[in-house]
């Protein structure tokens, strides 16, 4: 079996995570073949490294560069751990650091022949490293398609408890996910791991992910993280068909499918439908309400058209730490009185009852500027960003100029 050559160094964050010192262990298999990439947490998982090599020798996985990263912040007299900031904080900065800074750096410095194919890229970790492994791929599904997480801490340490909810609401991403958890998980002031691990499992199933979850009765937190026996089981499943079967999202959740038809994707458009600037105050489809919001506040409001003095909360937008603006950038309404709210983290779809049940991914990573339905092609939703204009087919057309029959929903519709 080929051996690993291991390089170790400290890399300091620049644009992303500036000033954080990241200890990096880079294990490179002794092969001249194109390689995959494995990103781990909290030090090298030798069991997984050796299992990956064995599977590669058997043709069941690619040879993988194994990159393990853990960071700290230098302070007077020592260093402060950045584990929570990097792993538990529900934002994209750590994932961006890996994809845009660290991985390009090690590829160039060590002349690594890593495949650009996201199907050849995997993240792995346990506990806070497990939530981080998922978030890295969640924020960068164009780069990572395979995820292993042991007892992942989707807990209220850095708003990670919101992730299972958002898994249910967002479009399903092209990820293959393997989760493990045990009976004796921590029950702490920031949440109960046992129950949140079950919720993560349920959310992945609800959203239609290609996922597998294994439960270990009578065992404790991350009990099989370093197990070679379990490594072979999970890595064999995660890498199964890697040469022949691309990782795809099998389906969307029923809620997302109620908004976009199967096969609907963002397409570049040659124009943005004419409208008078950004619209942050719109009529409901039946003209009985006005919906409004703003960029600075993650709250939507409604006002009955016959009682303009009576303002009520309509809905509460999802947001992320370090993301601005927090609130609505632009609004549009469809014929079913679904409010489409353009935000920094996606297009949040609000039913007339005030519940957000769907979040559509933005078409690119540049700043979103506007949203509009087409005219006369009212089934097409348009988005304008700093980079381009896009359109996408919706199931329900835009609200017309005339009132429709009153649209009322409840918790269930």
TORKOL-4160 file (C-alpha; in steps of 0.2 Angstrom, whole numbers, padded with zeros to 4 digits, m for minus):
413
<pt num="1" X="0000" Y="0000" Z="0000"/>
<pt num="2" X="0007" Y="0017" Z="m0004"/>
<pt num="3" X="0012" Y="0028" Z="0011"/>
<pt num="4" X="0008" Y="0045" Z="0015"/>
<pt num="5" X="0020" Y="0059" Z="0016"/>
<pt num="6" X="0015" Y="0072" Z="0029"/>
<pt num="7" X="0018" Y="0090" Z="0029"/>
<pt num="8" X="0014" Y="0101" Z="0043"/>
<pt num="9" X="0014" Y="0120" Z="0044"/>
<pt num="10" X="0005" Y="0135" Z="0051"/>
<pt num="11" X="m0006" Y="0146" Z="0039"/>
<pt num="12" X="m0012" Y="0163" Z="0044"/>
<pt num="13" X="m0029" Y="0168" Z="0037"/>
<pt num="14" X="m0029" Y="0184" Z="0027"/>
<pt num="15" X="m0045" Y="0189" Z="0018"/>
<pt num="16" X="m0055" Y="0176" Z="0028"/>
<pt num="17" X="m0052" Y="0173" Z="0046"/>
<pt num="18" X="m0038" Y="0186" Z="0046"/>
<pt num="19" X="m0025" Y="0183" Z="0060"/>
<pt num="20" X="m0031" Y="0166" Z="0064"/>
<pt num="21" X="m0016" Y="0154" Z="0064"/>
<pt num="22" X="m0022" Y="0137" Z="0057"/>
<pt num="23" X="m0011" Y="0121" Z="0061"/>
<pt num="24" X="m0012" Y="0111" Z="0045"/>
<pt num="25" X="m0007" Y="0093" Z="0043"/>
<pt num="26" X="m0007" Y="0088" Z="0024"/>
<pt num="27" X="m0005" Y="0069" Z="0021"/>
<pt num="28" X="m0001" Y="0066" Z="0003"/>
<pt num="29" X="m0002" Y="0048" Z="m0004"/>
<pt num="30" X="0013" Y="0042" Z="m0014"/>
<pt num="31" X="0005" Y="0041" Z="m0031"/>
<pt num="32" X="0007" Y="0051" Z="m0047"/>
<pt num="33" X="m0012" Y="0049" Z="m0051"/>
<pt num="34" X="m0025" Y="0063" Z="m0050"/>
<pt num="35" X="m0031" Y="0064" Z="m0032"/>
<pt num="36" X="m0047" Y="0068" Z="m0022"/>
<pt num="37" X="m0047" Y="0079" Z="m0007"/>
<pt num="38" X="m0052" Y="0074" Z="0011"/>
<pt num="39" X="m0054" Y="0089" Z="0024"/>
<pt num="40" X="m0054" Y="0084" Z="0042"/>
<pt num="41" X="m0055" Y="0092" Z="0059"/>
<pt num="42" X="m0046" Y="0092" Z="0076"/>
<pt num="43" X="m0031" Y="0083" Z="0070"/>
<pt num="44" X="m0027" Y="0068" Z="0059"/>
<pt num="45" X="m0040" Y="0053" Z="0059"/>
<pt num="46" X="m0027" Y="0039" Z="0055"/>
<pt num="47" X="m0041" Y="0026" Z="0054"/>
<pt num="48" X="m0050" Y="0036" Z="0040"/>
<pt num="49" X="m0033" Y="0040" Z="0031"/>
<pt num="50" X="m0028" Y="0021" Z="0031"/>
<pt num="51" X="m0045" Y="0016" Z="0026"/>
<pt num="52" X="m0045" Y="0028" Z="0011"/>
<pt num="53" X="m0029" Y="0022" Z="0005"/>
<pt num="54" X="m0035" Y="0004" Z="0006"/>
<pt num="55" X="m0051" Y="0008" Z="m0003"/>
<pt num="56" X="m0041" Y="0018" Z="m0016"/>
<pt num="57" X="m0030" Y="0002" Z="m0019"/>
<pt num="58" X="m0046" Y="m0008" Z="m0022"/>
<pt num="59" X="m0052" Y="0005" Z="m0034"/>
<pt num="60" X="m0067" Y="0009" Z="m0023"/>
<pt num="61" X="m0061" Y="0027" Z="m0019"/>
<pt num="62" X="m0049" Y="0040" Z="m0026"/>
<pt num="63" X="m0032" Y="0042" Z="m0018"/>
<pt num="64" X="m0035" Y="0057" Z="m0007"/>
<pt num="65" X="m0025" Y="0072" Z="0000"/>
<pt num="66" X="m0030" Y="0072" Z="0018"/>
<pt num="67" X="m0030" Y="0090" Z="0025"/>
<pt num="68" X="m0033" Y="0092" Z="0043"/>
<pt num="69" X="m0035" Y="0110" Z="0050"/>
<pt num="70" X="m0037" Y="0117" Z="0067"/>
<pt num="71" X="m0035" Y="0136" Z="0072"/>
<pt num="72" X="m0031" Y="0147" Z="0086"/>
<pt num="73" X="m0029" Y="0166" Z="0089"/>
<pt num="74" X="m0012" Y="0172" Z="0096"/>
<pt num="75" X="m0014" Y="0183" Z="0111"/>
<pt num="76" X="m0003" Y="0190" Z="0124"/>
<pt num="77" X="0005" Y="0176" Z="0134"/>
<pt num="78" X="m0002" Y="0162" Z="0123"/>
<pt num="79" X="m0016" Y="0158" Z="0111"/>
<pt num="80" X="m0035" Y="0158" Z="0111"/>
<pt num="81" X="m0045" Y="0143" Z="0104"/>
<pt num="82" X="m0055" Y="0147" Z="0088"/>
<pt num="83" X="m0064" Y="0131" Z="0088"/>
<pt num="84" X="m0081" Y="0139" Z="0091"/>
<pt num="85" X="m0078" Y="0153" Z="0079"/>
<pt num="86" X="m0072" Y="0141" Z="0065"/>
<pt num="87" X="m0083" Y="0126" Z="0068"/>
<pt num="88" X="m0099" Y="0131" Z="0077"/>
<pt num="89" X="m0103" Y="0148" Z="0071"/>
<pt num="90" X="m0116" Y="0147" Z="0057"/>
<pt num="91" X="m0108" Y="0157" Z="0044"/>
<pt num="92" X="m0098" Y="0154" Z="0028"/>
<pt num="93" X="m0081" Y="0162" Z="0033"/>
<pt num="94" X="m0072" Y="0146" Z="0038"/>
<pt num="95" X="m0078" Y="0137" Z="0023"/>
<pt num="96" X="m0073" Y="0152" Z="0012"/>
<pt num="97" X="m0056" Y="0152" Z="0020"/>
<pt num="98" X="m0054" Y="0133" Z="0015"/>
<pt num="99" X="m0060" Y="0135" Z="m0003"/>
<pt num="100" X="m0053" Y="0152" Z="m0008"/>
<pt num="101" X="m0037" Y="0153" Z="0003"/>
<pt num="102" X="m0030" Y="0137" Z="0011"/>
<pt num="103" X="m0034" Y="0124" Z="m0003"/>
<pt num="104" X="m0027" Y="0134" Z="m0017"/>
<pt num="105" X="m0012" Y="0138" Z="m0006"/>
<pt num="106" X="m0007" Y="0120" Z="m0002"/>
<pt num="107" X="m0011" Y="0115" Z="m0020"/>
<pt num="108" X="0002" Y="0127" Z="m0027"/>
<pt num="109" X="0015" Y="0125" Z="m0013"/>
<pt num="110" X="0016" Y="0106" Z="m0013"/>
<pt num="111" X="0011" Y="0104" Z="m0032"/>
<pt num="112" X="m0004" Y="0094" Z="m0028"/>
<pt num="113" X="m0013" Y="0086" Z="m0042"/>
<pt num="114" X="m0031" Y="0087" Z="m0034"/>
<pt num="115" X="m0046" Y="0084" Z="m0046"/>
<pt num="116" X="m0057" Y="0099" Z="m0048"/>
<pt num="117" X="m0072" Y="0087" Z="m0047"/>
<pt num="118" X="m0083" Y="0090" Z="m0032"/>
<pt num="119" X="m0088" Y="0072" Z="m0032"/>
<pt num="120" X="m0069" Y="0069" Z="m0027"/>
<pt num="121" X="m0070" Y="0080" Z="m0012"/>
<pt num="122" X="m0076" Y="0075" Z="0005"/>
<pt num="123" X="m0077" Y="0083" Z="0022"/>
<pt num="124" X="m0077" Y="0074" Z="0039"/>
<pt num="125" X="m0078" Y="0078" Z="0058"/>
<pt num="126" X="m0085" Y="0074" Z="0075"/>
<pt num="127" X="m0095" Y="0084" Z="0087"/>
<pt num="128" X="m0092" Y="0103" Z="0082"/>
<pt num="129" X="m0081" Y="0096" Z="0069"/>
<pt num="130" X="m0096" Y="0087" Z="0062"/>
<pt num="131" X="m0107" Y="0102" Z="0061"/>
<pt num="132" X="m0092" Y="0111" Z="0053"/>
<pt num="133" X="m0090" Y="0096" Z="0040"/>
<pt num="134" X="m0108" Y="0098" Z="0035"/>
<pt num="135" X="m0107" Y="0118" Z="0034"/>
<pt num="136" X="m0092" Y="0118" Z="0023"/>
<pt num="137" X="m0101" Y="0107" Z="0010"/>
<pt num="138" X="m0118" Y="0116" Z="0013"/>
<pt num="139" X="m0110" Y="0133" Z="0009"/>
<pt num="140" X="m0099" Y="0126" Z="m0005"/>
<pt num="141" X="m0109" Y="0112" Z="m0014"/>
<pt num="142" X="m0100" Y="0117" Z="m0030"/>
<pt num="143" X="m0083" Y="0111" Z="m0021"/>
<pt num="144" X="m0088" Y="0097" Z="m0009"/>
<pt num="145" X="m0101" Y="0083" Z="m0012"/>
<pt num="146" X="m0097" Y="0070" Z="0002"/>
<pt num="147" X="m0099" Y="0073" Z="0020"/>
<pt num="148" X="m0096" Y="0062" Z="0036"/>
<pt num="149" X="m0102" Y="0068" Z="0053"/>
<pt num="150" X="m0100" Y="0059" Z="0069"/>
<pt num="151" X="m0112" Y="0066" Z="0083"/>
<pt num="152" X="m0113" Y="0083" Z="0074"/>
<pt num="153" X="m0117" Y="0097" Z="0086"/>
<pt num="154" X="m0131" Y="0106" Z="0078"/>
<pt num="155" X="m0133" Y="0116" Z="0094"/>
<pt num="156" X="m0136" Y="0134" Z="0100"/>
<pt num="157" X="m0117" Y="0137" Z="0102"/>
<pt num="158" X="m0117" Y="0148" Z="0086"/>
<pt num="159" X="m0134" Y="0147" Z="0079"/>
<pt num="160" X="m0131" Y="0129" Z="0073"/>
<pt num="161" X="m0147" Y="0124" Z="0080"/>
<pt num="162" X="m0155" Y="0133" Z="0065"/>
<pt num="163" X="m0147" Y="0121" Z="0052"/>
<pt num="164" X="m0159" Y="0107" Z="0053"/>
<pt num="165" X="m0174" Y="0119" Z="0050"/>
<pt num="166" X="m0165" Y="0127" Z="0035"/>
<pt num="167" X="m0161" Y="0110" Z="0028"/>
<pt num="168" X="m0180" Y="0107" Z="0027"/>
<pt num="169" X="m0183" Y="0124" Z="0018"/>
<pt num="170" X="m0169" Y="0126" Z="0006"/>
<pt num="171" X="m0167" Y="0118" Z="m0011"/>
<pt num="172" X="m0159" Y="0101" Z="m0009"/>
<pt num="173" X="m0140" Y="0102" Z="m0012"/>
<pt num="174" X="m0130" Y="0089" Z="m0021"/>
<pt num="175" X="m0123" Y="0081" Z="m0006"/>
<pt num="176" X="m0121" Y="0063" Z="0000"/>
<pt num="177" X="m0121" Y="0063" Z="0019"/>
<pt num="178" X="m0117" Y="0049" Z="0032"/>
<pt num="179" X="m0121" Y="0053" Z="0050"/>
<pt num="180" X="m0117" Y="0043" Z="0066"/>
<pt num="181" X="m0123" Y="0046" Z="0084"/>
<pt num="182" X="m0125" Y="0037" Z="0100"/>
<pt num="183" X="m0137" Y="0035" Z="0115"/>
<pt num="184" X="m0126" Y="0044" Z="0128"/>
<pt num="185" X="m0124" Y="0061" Z="0120"/>
<pt num="186" X="m0121" Y="0077" Z="0129"/>
<pt num="187" X="m0136" Y="0086" Z="0136"/>
<pt num="188" X="m0130" Y="0104" Z="0139"/>
<pt num="189" X="m0136" Y="0122" Z="0141"/>
<pt num="190" X="m0134" Y="0124" Z="0123"/>
<pt num="191" X="m0145" Y="0109" Z="0118"/>
<pt num="192" X="m0147" Y="0090" Z="0119"/>
<pt num="193" X="m0136" Y="0082" Z="0106"/>
<pt num="194" X="m0146" Y="0066" Z="0105"/>
<pt num="195" X="m0162" Y="0075" Z="0100"/>
<pt num="196" X="m0153" Y="0087" Z="0088"/>
<pt num="197" X="m0144" Y="0072" Z="0079"/>
<pt num="198" X="m0161" Y="0064" Z="0077"/>
<pt num="199" X="m0168" Y="0080" Z="0070"/>
<pt num="200" X="m0154" Y="0082" Z="0058"/>
<pt num="201" X="m0157" Y="0064" Z="0052"/>
<pt num="202" X="m0176" Y="0068" Z="0050"/>
<pt num="203" X="m0172" Y="0085" Z="0041"/>
<pt num="204" X="m0160" Y="0076" Z="0028"/>
<pt num="205" X="m0174" Y="0063" Z="0024"/>
<pt num="206" X="m0187" Y="0076" Z="0023"/>
<pt num="207" X="m0177" Y="0087" Z="0011"/>
<pt num="208" X="m0173" Y="0071" Z="0000"/>
<pt num="209" X="m0155" Y="0070" Z="0003"/>
<pt num="210" X="m0145" Y="0055" Z="m0002"/>
<pt num="211" X="m0141" Y="0051" Z="0017"/>
<pt num="212" X="m0138" Y="0037" Z="0029"/>
<pt num="213" X="m0138" Y="0038" Z="0048"/>
<pt num="214" X="m0131" Y="0025" Z="0060"/>
<pt num="215" X="m0136" Y="0024" Z="0079"/>
<pt num="216" X="m0125" Y="0016" Z="0092"/>
<pt num="217" X="m0135" Y="0010" Z="0107"/>
<pt num="218" X="m0126" Y="0011" Z="0124"/>
<pt num="219" X="m0111" Y="0021" Z="0117"/>
<pt num="220" X="m0106" Y="0039" Z="0119"/>
<pt num="221" X="m0102" Y="0055" Z="0109"/>
<pt num="222" X="m0092" Y="0052" Z="0093"/>
<pt num="223" X="m0089" Y="0034" Z="0099"/>
<pt num="224" X="m0084" Y="0027" Z="0082"/>
<pt num="225" X="m0075" Y="0042" Z="0075"/>
<pt num="226" X="m0058" Y="0034" Z="0074"/>
<pt num="227" X="m0065" Y="0016" Z="0071"/>
<pt num="228" X="m0057" Y="0007" Z="0057"/>
<pt num="229" X="m0071" Y="m0005" Z="0055"/>
<pt num="230" X="m0084" Y="0009" Z="0054"/>
<pt num="231" X="m0073" Y="0019" Z="0043"/>
<pt num="232" X="m0073" Y="0005" Z="0030"/>
<pt num="233" X="m0092" Y="0005" Z="0031"/>
<pt num="234" X="m0095" Y="0023" Z="0030"/>
<pt num="235" X="m0082" Y="0027" Z="0017"/>
<pt num="236" X="m0087" Y="0013" Z="0006"/>
<pt num="237" X="m0105" Y="0020" Z="0006"/>
<pt num="238" X="m0099" Y="0038" Z="0003"/>
<pt num="239" X="m0088" Y="0034" Z="m0011"/>
<pt num="240" X="m0098" Y="0020" Z="m0019"/>
<pt num="241" X="m0099" Y="0023" Z="m0038"/>
<pt num="242" X="m0088" Y="0038" Z="m0037"/>
<pt num="243" X="m0082" Y="0035" Z="m0055"/>
<pt num="244" X="m0099" Y="0031" Z="m0063"/>
<pt num="245" X="m0113" Y="0039" Z="m0053"/>
<pt num="246" X="m0112" Y="0058" Z="m0050"/>
<pt num="247" X="m0118" Y="0065" Z="m0034"/>
<pt num="248" X="m0135" Y="0073" Z="m0037"/>
<pt num="249" X="m0149" Y="0079" Z="m0026"/>
<pt num="250" X="m0162" Y="0065" Z="m0029"/>
<pt num="251" X="m0177" Y="0077" Z="m0026"/>
<pt num="252" X="m0182" Y="0093" Z="m0017"/>
<pt num="253" X="m0194" Y="0093" Z="m0002"/>
<pt num="254" X="m0213" Y="0093" Z="m0005"/>
<pt num="255" X="m0213" Y="0112" Z="0000"/>
<pt num="256" X="m0199" Y="0117" Z="m0012"/>
<pt num="257" X="m0207" Y="0106" Z="m0026"/>
<pt num="258" X="m0224" Y="0116" Z="m0023"/>
<pt num="259" X="m0214" Y="0132" Z="m0028"/>
<pt num="260" X="m0203" Y="0126" Z="m0042"/>
<pt num="261" X="m0206" Y="0113" Z="m0055"/>
<pt num="262" X="m0194" Y="0098" Z="m0057"/>
<pt num="263" X="m0180" Y="0103" Z="m0068"/>
<pt num="264" X="m0182" Y="0122" Z="m0065"/>
<pt num="265" X="m0164" Y="0130" Z="m0063"/>
<pt num="266" X="m0158" Y="0147" Z="m0065"/>
<pt num="267" X="m0154" Y="0153" Z="m0083"/>
<pt num="268" X="m0145" Y="0169" Z="m0089"/>
<pt num="269" X="m0158" Y="0181" Z="m0096"/>
<pt num="270" X="m0156" Y="0195" Z="m0108"/>
<pt num="271" X="m0166" Y="0208" Z="m0098"/>
<pt num="272" X="m0173" Y="0212" Z="m0081"/>
<pt num="273" X="m0192" Y="0216" Z="m0082"/>
<pt num="274" X="m0196" Y="0234" Z="m0080"/>
<pt num="275" X="m0201" Y="0240" Z="m0063"/>
<pt num="276" X="m0199" Y="0256" Z="m0054"/>
<pt num="277" X="m0184" Y="0252" Z="m0044"/>
<pt num="278" X="m0184" Y="0241" Z="m0028"/>
<pt num="279" X="m0201" Y="0237" Z="m0022"/>
<pt num="280" X="m0202" Y="0235" Z="m0003"/>
<pt num="281" X="m0221" Y="0238" Z="m0001"/>
<pt num="282" X="m0232" Y="0227" Z="m0011"/>
<pt num="283" X="m0251" Y="0222" Z="m0012"/>
<pt num="284" X="m0256" Y="0205" Z="m0008"/>
<pt num="285" X="m0264" Y="0195" Z="m0022"/>
<pt num="286" X="m0282" Y="0198" Z="m0016"/>
<pt num="287" X="m0278" Y="0217" Z="m0012"/>
<pt num="288" X="m0283" Y="0215" Z="0006"/>
<pt num="289" X="m0266" Y="0218" Z="0013"/>
<pt num="290" X="m0250" Y="0227" Z="0010"/>
<pt num="291" X="m0233" Y="0218" Z="0014"/>
<pt num="292" X="m0218" Y="0228" Z="0017"/>
<pt num="293" X="m0200" Y="0226" Z="0024"/>
<pt num="294" X="m0183" Y="0234" Z="0023"/>
<pt num="295" X="m0165" Y="0230" Z="0022"/>
<pt num="296" X="m0160" Y="0234" Z="0040"/>
<pt num="297" X="m0173" Y="0223" Z="0049"/>
<pt num="298" X="m0176" Y="0204" Z="0048"/>
<pt num="299" X="m0195" Y="0207" Z="0050"/>
<pt num="300" X="m0209" Y="0208" Z="0038"/>
<pt num="301" X="m0225" Y="0218" Z="0041"/>
<pt num="302" X="m0243" Y="0218" Z="0035"/>
<pt num="303" X="m0256" Y="0232" Z="0035"/>
<pt num="304" X="m0274" Y="0229" Z="0030"/>
<pt num="305" X="m0278" Y="0240" Z="0015"/>
<pt num="306" X="m0294" Y="0246" Z="0024"/>
<pt num="307" X="m0285" Y="0250" Z="0041"/>
<pt num="308" X="m0268" Y="0258" Z="0036"/>
<pt num="309" X="m0265" Y="0263" Z="0054"/>
<pt num="310" X="m0265" Y="0244" Z="0060"/>
<pt num="311" X="m0247" Y="0237" Z="0057"/>
<pt num="312" X="m0244" Y="0219" Z="0061"/>
<pt num="313" X="m0229" Y="0207" Z="0060"/>
<pt num="314" X="m0231" Y="0196" Z="0045"/>
<pt num="315" X="m0215" Y="0185" Z="0046"/>
<pt num="316" X="m0197" Y="0184" Z="0052"/>
<pt num="317" X="m0184" Y="0182" Z="0040"/>
<pt num="318" X="m0169" Y="0169" Z="0042"/>
<pt num="319" X="m0152" Y="0177" Z="0042"/>
<pt num="320" X="m0134" Y="0172" Z="0046"/>
<pt num="321" X="m0121" Y="0180" Z="0057"/>
<pt num="322" X="m0109" Y="0192" Z="0047"/>
<pt num="323" X="m0121" Y="0193" Z="0033"/>
<pt num="324" X="m0128" Y="0210" Z="0028"/>
<pt num="325" X="m0140" Y="0217" Z="0024"/>
<pt num="326" X="m0151" Y="0207" Z="0036"/>
<pt num="327" X="m0168" Y="0211" Z="0029"/>
<pt num="328" X="m0178" Y="0212" Z="0013"/>
<pt num="329" X="m0169" Y="0219" Z="m0003"/>
<pt num="330" X="m0184" Y="0217" Z="m0014"/>
<pt num="331" X="m0201" Y="0210" Z="m0014"/>
<pt num="332" X="m0213" Y="0201" Z="m0027"/>
<pt num="333" X="m0230" Y="0192" Z="m0025"/>
<pt num="334" X="m0237" Y="0177" Z="m0035"/>
<pt num="335" X="m0255" Y="0173" Z="m0039"/>
<pt num="336" X="m0256" Y="0162" Z="m0024"/>
<pt num="337" X="m0251" Y="0176" Z="m0012"/>
<pt num="338" X="m0234" Y="0169" Z="m0009"/>
<pt num="339" X="m0222" Y="0183" Z="m0005"/>
<pt num="340" X="m0205" Y="0181" Z="m0013"/>
<pt num="341" X="m0192" Y="0191" Z="m0002"/>
<pt num="342" X="m0175" Y="0194" Z="m0010"/>
<pt num="343" X="m0162" Y="0192" Z="0004"/>
<pt num="344" X="m0143" Y="0190" Z="0006"/>
<pt num="345" X="m0145" Y="0172" Z="0009"/>
<pt num="346" X="m0158" Y="0167" Z="m0004"/>
<pt num="347" X="m0176" Y="0171" Z="m0010"/>
<pt num="348" X="m0187" Y="0167" Z="0005"/>
<pt num="349" X="m0205" Y="0162" Z="0001"/>
<pt num="350" X="m0218" Y="0167" Z="0013"/>
<pt num="351" X="m0235" Y="0160" Z="0013"/>
<pt num="352" X="m0250" Y="0172" Z="0017"/>
<pt num="353" X="m0251" Y="0165" Z="0035"/>
<pt num="354" X="m0233" Y="0172" Z="0037"/>
<pt num="355" X="m0223" Y="0156" Z="0037"/>
<pt num="356" X="m0207" Y="0154" Z="0027"/>
<pt num="357" X="m0208" Y="0137" Z="0019"/>
<pt num="358" X="m0196" Y="0138" Z="0005"/>
<pt num="359" X="m0179" Y="0146" Z="0002"/>
<pt num="360" X="m0172" Y="0147" Z="m0016"/>
<pt num="361" X="m0154" Y="0148" Z="m0018"/>
<pt num="362" X="m0147" Y="0163" Z="m0027"/>
<pt num="363" X="m0140" Y="0161" Z="m0044"/>
<pt num="364" X="m0122" Y="0167" Z="m0040"/>
<pt num="365" X="m0112" Y="0174" Z="m0026"/>
<pt num="366" X="m0112" Y="0192" Z="m0030"/>
<pt num="367" X="m0123" Y="0205" Z="m0021"/>
<pt num="368" X="m0142" Y="0202" Z="m0026"/>
<pt num="369" X="m0150" Y="0218" Z="m0032"/>
<pt num="370" X="m0168" Y="0215" Z="m0037"/>
<pt num="371" X="m0182" Y="0203" Z="m0040"/>
<pt num="372" X="m0197" Y="0203" Z="m0052"/>
<pt num="373" X="m0209" Y="0192" Z="m0061"/>
<pt num="374" X="m0209" Y="0192" Z="m0080"/>
<pt num="375" X="m0221" Y="0202" Z="m0090"/>
<pt num="376" X="m0230" Y="0194" Z="m0100"/>
<pt num="377" X="m0221" Y="0178" Z="m0095"/>
<pt num="378" X="m0228" Y="0179" Z="m0077"/>
<pt num="379" X="m0222" Y="0161" Z="m0073"/>
<pt num="380" X="m0204" Y="0166" Z="m0074"/>
<pt num="381" X="m0195" Y="0174" Z="m0059"/>
<pt num="382" X="m0181" Y="0186" Z="m0063"/>
<pt num="383" X="m0166" Y="0190" Z="m0051"/>
<pt num="384" X="m0153" Y="0204" Z="m0055"/>
<pt num="385" X="m0136" Y="0203" Z="m0046"/>
<pt num="386" X="m0120" Y="0213" Z="m0048"/>
<pt num="387" X="m0114" Y="0200" Z="m0059"/>
<pt num="388" X="m0129" Y="0196" Z="m0071"/>
<pt num="389" X="m0148" Y="0194" Z="m0074"/>
<pt num="390" X="m0156" Y="0177" Z="m0072"/>
<pt num="391" X="m0173" Y="0169" Z="m0073"/>
<pt num="392" X="m0182" Y="0153" Z="m0067"/>
<pt num="393" X="m0198" Y="0145" Z="m0070"/>
<pt num="394" X="m0211" Y="0145" Z="m0056"/>
<pt num="395" X="m0226" Y="0134" Z="m0053"/>
<pt num="396" X="m0238" Y="0149" Z="m0050"/>
<pt num="397" X="m0238" Y="0165" Z="m0060"/>
<pt num="398" X="m0236" Y="0182" Z="m0053"/>
<pt num="399" X="m0251" Y="0191" Z="m0046"/>
<pt num="400" X="m0260" Y="0201" Z="m0059"/>
<pt num="401" X="m0266" Y="0219" Z="m0058"/>
<pt num="402" X="m0284" Y="0214" Z="m0053"/>
<pt num="403" X="m0288" Y="0206" Z="m0036"/>
<pt num="404" X="m0289" Y="0187" Z="m0035"/>
<pt num="405" X="m0300" Y="0177" Z="m0023"/>
<pt num="406" X="m0294" Y="0179" Z="m0006"/>
<pt num="407" X="m0279" Y="0168" Z="m0002"/>
<pt num="408" X="m0279" Y="0161" Z="0016"/>
<pt num="409" X="m0268" Y="0148" Z="0023"/>
<pt num="410" X="m0264" Y="0141" Z="0040"/>
<pt num="411" X="m0250" Y="0130" Z="0048"/>
<pt num="412" X="m0255" Y="0117" Z="0036"/>
<pt num="413" X="m0261" Y="0119" Z="0018"/>
